């Protein structure tokens, strides 16, 4: 079983999001799972331009074809996901928002509503009052439901 950690902070290994993913993956490894981590900061994602480039039918963004194809392939291969993001203004950080917006999966409940036994864990890391964690988690879990 492959458990994939996705770190959505621009700070890569320096942020609390990365620490949370690593702690979760350590537990998965102890239980016998294979794990991998990707850092969204390593991928050149740009905002969606609503260009009509058939992203849903092709499975990748024509503006960011290399990045979105690479991300899609590793995410679709995973049997479980851990998606962590810092919270900026009551929403997941921009990198994570771009990832969720741009990734066009060929698998998942939106495509196959009766066939999706995969597990997902969403983590939102909020500073300050922490009040933004709830809307950020709603966004993360909405995307995980599609996955």
Buried (B, 14 or more C-beta within 10 A) or exposed (E): EBBBBBBBBBBBBEBBBBBBBBEBBEEBEEEEBEBEBBBBBEBEBEEBEEEEBEBEEBBBBEBBEEBBBBBBEEBBEBEBBBBBBBBBEBBBBBBBBBBBEBBBBEBBBEEEEEEBEBEBBBBBBBEEEEEBBEBBBBBBBEBBEBB
